[in-house]
Amino acid sequence: TEVHESIWTVGRELLFEGSNSEAWFGEGDVKLRRDSHSTVQIKLNSSEGVGILSVPRRTLQEFIKLSYRLVNSGHETQQYNWDELDAERVTW
């Protein structure tokens, strides 16, 4: 079987808004919704099909907060090597 790779880029605003929306939120290939008070669904579309991931809402919200500590708002387009970031700054 042939393997196809898909890459999705997801903005923090989409993660935040989608994690607080009861209806599917987003345009294009990535959509999110809160399916309960504790879980967020992430729908990923590609030419090969659709995948839906379930993520604990609290974990996603902590990730969003962490991302703002690591990358200030307005600097999202800068390239970061996430593997080289100071591990002390990456704490949950």
N, C-alpha and C positions, 0 to 999 in steps of 0.2 A: 504494500500500500504506500502511496505517496503522502508525505507529510507536508502540510501547509502551515506556515507560521503567520499569525496575526499579531499586530501590535496596536494597542489602544493607548491614547494619551488622555488622561482624565484630569481636569482642572479641579482645584480645591473647592471652588464655588459650586461645581456640579456635585461633588461629594457632600458638601454641607447642605445644599438645598435638597438634593435627593434623599438624604438621610432624614429629612424632616417632612417629606411629602408622602401622602398616602396614595397618590396617583403616580404613575410612571413619570419621572422628570428627566428631561434632557432631550437633545436632538441628535440625530445621526445614529452611530453604532453603539453608543453607551447610554444607558438609561438606568436610573435608580429609583427606588421607592422604599419607604418604611413599611414593612409588612406586619409589624407588631411593635410594641414599645421597646423590644429588645433586639430586633433583627432588621437588617437592611438587605434588600435584594439588589444585586447589580446584574443587569442584563447586557450581555456582549453579543453583538451581531457581527457576522462576517459572511463572506460569500459561501462559506462551507456550512453555515448553520448558526444556531443561537445557543449560548450558554448562559445559565443563570446561577450566580453565586450567592450564597447567604453568608452574611458577615454580622457578627455581633455589633449592634449599634454603638455601644460604649467603646469598643475597640476602634471603630472607625472614627468616632469623635475624638478619641485620644490621638489617633494618627494625624487628624487634621490639625489639632492644636500643636503637636510636635512639628509638623511641617512648617507652621508659621514661626515657630521658634528657630528653626534651621534656616528658613528662607523667608526673608521679609516680603511683605506684600509689595508688588510692583517689580520684584526681582525674579519672577518665575521663569523668565525666558533665558536666564543665565544658565550655563551648563555646570552641573555639579557632579563630582565623582562621589556618589553616596558611600562607596566602600571606604573612602579616605576621611570621611567626616569624623570628628572627635567623638569617640564612643561614649564619653561622659555626657555629651549633649543629647545623645539618643537614649533617653530613659523613659520608660512608660510610667 
